[in-house]
Structures are given as structure tokens and as C-alpha cells.
Amino acid sequence: MNKTIFSKLAKLHIITPGGICKLLGSFIRDGISLMALMRFSAMYYPERCALVYEDKRLTYKEIYELAQCLAKLLYRDYGLKTGMCVGVLCHNHITMALLLPALSRLGVRVKLINTDIAPTKLKELVKRNNINLLIYNAELKEERIPTHLPFEMRESEDIYREIIGNAQTFDVKLPPIGRGGEISVFTGGSSGRSKEAPRKMSVGQFLPPFYALLEQLRLDERDSVFLSLPVYHGFGLATLIMSLVMGKKVCLMSHFDADKALKIISKERIEVVPVVPAMLARLWQAEDSPTLMKTVKCIISGGDRLDKKWVDVTSKYLGNVLFNLFGTSEAGFFMIATPNDLSTNEEVPIGRPISGVECKIESADSHGVGALWVRSGWAMISLKNKWQDTGDLMYRNAEGCYFYRGRSDNMVVCGGENVYPENVEKIINSHDEVLTSIVFPASDPQFGTILNANVELTPDSTLTADAMKTWLHSRLTRAEMPHNITFNSISTLDSGKVARKRQ
């Protein structure tokens, strides 16, 4: 551990003598769990604002006490205990933030379910995982939850109302635990294919990526975080946990809306804004965004491909504040591209491996493009410290930066050539009048398989399909050229990412 990291951890009380004693005491009281970390933060930052959601503001002392009440409520009324399984189908809300430490304290297995899930998929998921209790937002019941599920269900809003102001009624002693239960997120929300990525609560898994964020992003020096990334997503979950451990003010937003987000960022003087690239694009398209974002000192982009023009716009208005993070639900976060990496490369890199991670490219072609394999100590349980194929195609330059080329399972054969829709999207998105795009294969009686494109233009654009094709002619191969280009709004998922199901 270098001196910089040592001093940062000491500033956060994590490695001071007093801090170590308090952390150990928290683990003895609440097990190695998220609840123990909340107790640690509450001891050092009791009156500091922890969570802001709409008109509600809670201190660290208050969220620890409420999380304890929630754990006691769930233990008393539902008999939740170690080994049982709870599904959570919730948008960002104070209750969602309280559920994580409460369920971890009870030692249950937690399934954080994507709120875009189809009812049939939800039915398969709960059956496969033998869920004992489902906690959900009321607004999702009719649209997402099938009828006649064979277990108890509870609205998150009801739970919140029950614990607020009723701490004295929860005279329940929680059973001791050694370690919090598993927390699982599910991959594939934007493609419709879903795989589970479970992780145990482990300090050893938590520290290496924590070091990287302290050293390169200097998050310990920031005071406030805006979080519209859903907590059921690995990126959002990690942001929430790390922010609360460091004593930051976290402003939650349940559904991303650029205009509302900018008002929160300006009002709360937000310094850290984690986003997926589609969110960043919409923030910069909103009126007066440079002024409303003037307090932002760090933007963390992840979860999808970042286009160069948004790097340039961010640098123009805010300076060197944009970082690109890369990871997978299975392997966790494991690469960072710094502002210098983003500005010195013509193409946006996904980053360089952080300390403690090994990466390699297998089966590279003549251009050096091959499958990215990674080995990580904080991967999902079954893949911890094991080499795994990410399914992503990458190129690595001489300086050690990795560049994304597409998903290996998205490759399409058009006119006898291997074509990657993601590369075509990248070229289309570089046009000044394009906000985002989706490129997808379609059957054609004459050519077999062709590419088509849906394109969302900036509000003042008058671009036509013919003009778009003329502009693309010198930038794409014949096989890559979309046969049909349509202009319309492109929907996003609750995660903020573009919904990439085939159109």
C-alpha cells in the first residue's frame, strides 16, 4: 500500500487505531455485513447528511437506526434468517438503501431484480431461487409481477411508513451472525438475456477496487454524489455502498430525467456524478447544462460504450473530470481510463487494469483484436480468482490501454464479411447531429442478412436518411452500411442504458 492510499484511508478512519477498533466492534455486533459498515459510518458522521430523496433528508445516525428497525421488522414479522432468500424489485428510494444493510444483517440471500424484467422472466427467477419474500415498489406490481406467486410479498412504501417514527416499537433482539448473506445482481438487462452474479459480503473483495477509486478518482476528497443509476445494477450498488462508507451525501433519483437531474445537481452542489453514456448525452443536450453542472468535479461513466464527442463536450465545459470505468457483473469493476487517457487517444479507451487484476487477449486476429479474459479476486463466487472470458472483443495498444470492439456473440455475417453492429453505432454516433443509435441485423431476400439502424437526432437536427448515408459512405465498409435508417426516439431502460433488444 503506497503512502497516498495509506493517508487517504487514515483520513477516512479505516486504518487508524480508533477506526480499526470501531470497525472490529461493528463486525462483532452486526457480523461482517453492510450493517456493520453503516454502524461504522454512523459513529464517525452521525449528524452528516447521508441520503436525500425528493423532500426527505436523513443523517447517518438516522439511516443506521432505521436499518436496524427494518431488520427487526423483517425478522419479527417474516421470520427472515440466515440462508433464506429475499427478492428486491425496487427503484432507487430510501427504502432500497435501507434494505441492503437490513437484509445483510439477517444473513439472507438477496436478489436485486432488474425493474425492466418481464413477468414471465420474474416467475422463472423466483421459482429457480426459492424466494421466501418479495419486496417491491407499488408502481411495479401491475406491470411486472405475475399473479399467484407462492410466497409473501410486501410493498416497500408500506415498510418505510411502518419504521418511520416507530423505533420504540421494535423491541426485538436480532440473532448473532458471522457474515452477511450473498447479494446477487443479474446481467443482461439491455439484451434481454439474464445471468446471476452472486457475491458474498467480504472486506477482502471490497478493498482493491476501493483503493483504485481513492487513488485515481480521489473520491475521498468529494462531499456529494448524485445517484440515478439503479442500485440493482452492479455499478449503482457499488457507488451507493462506497459512498456511504466514506460518509458522502448521496442524492437518490428513482427515474433518470435530465432536466430534473440537473436541478438536483445544481441545488445540492453535487460533485460526483456516476452515469451510463446515454445519461451523459442527455445531460449535455439539456438547456443550460454547463451552468447547472459547474459544481461537478468527477463524472464516472460506465456500463456501456462512451462516445468521443461526449468526452470532448465534457472537457470543454468542465475540464478533466471524466473517467471511463469498465467491468462486468461477473468479474466486477476492473479497468479505469483517466481523463488523460481519454484526451490523448483519438478513440475512447475503456481503460487499463487496476491493481490486483490480470487481463489478457486470447485468439487475436491480424489486427490484434481478440477475446478479453480477466482474473479478479472480487469476481462472483464461482469465478473468484479464476480466468473468465468476458465475451467482449478488445484491442490493446502499446501503452496498455484497452479498446472495445464489440461483443463476440453480436457478430453478424453480411455479404460474407464479419460485421459488428457496435462499431457501426460508434461511427453513426460521432455525427454532430446524432444523440444515439441502435444498429441491428435483419433478414433480406436478396442479401441474406443486412444491417438496419434506428437513430435519435439532436432536437434541432434536419438530417435526412440520404444525407446520413452519404456521410457514412467514406467511414464504413459496404457490408457495414445500414440499408435502412429511421429517425425516432430511442427508449432507455430503468438503468439509463439504451435498450438493445433487436428492433
Salt bridges, closest charged atoms under 4 A:
ASP30 OD1 - ARG105 NE 3.00
ASP55 OD1 - LYS56 NZ 3.91
ASP77 OD1 - ARG76 NE 2.76
GLU139 OE1 - HIS91 NE2 3.66
GLU139 OE1 - HIS255 NE2 3.42
GLU143 OE2 - ARG144 NH2 3.28
ASP158 OD1 - ARG161 NH2 2.38
GLU162 OE2 - ARG76 NH2 3.85
GLU162 OE1 - ARG154 NH2 2.63
GLU196 OE2 - LYS111 NZ 2.45
ASP220 OD1 - LYS8 NZ 3.03
GLU221 OE2 - LYS8 NZ 3.17
GLU221 OE1 - ARG218 NH2 2.99
GLU268 OE2 - ARG57 NH1 2.96
GLU268 OE1 - LYS249 NZ 2.89
GLU271 OE2 - LYS297 NZ 3.38
ASP304 OD2 - ARG500 NH2 3.36
ASP307 OD1 - ARG305 NE 3.41
GLU330 OE2 - LYS195 NZ 3.48
ASP341 OD1 - ARG352 NH2 2.92
GLU347 OE2 - ARG405 NH1 2.52
GLU347 OE2 - LYS426 NZ 3.40
GLU358 OE2 - ARG375 NH2 2.79
GLU362 OE2 - LYS360 NZ 3.18
ASP392 OD1 - ARG407 NH1 3.18
ASP409 OD2 - ARG193 NH2 3.87
ASP409 OD1 - ARG407 NE 3.51
GLU425 OE1 - ARG305 NH1 3.54
GLU425 OE1 - ARG500 NH1 2.70
GLU456 OE1 - ARG282 NH2 2.83
ASP494 OD2 - HIS91 ND1 3.73
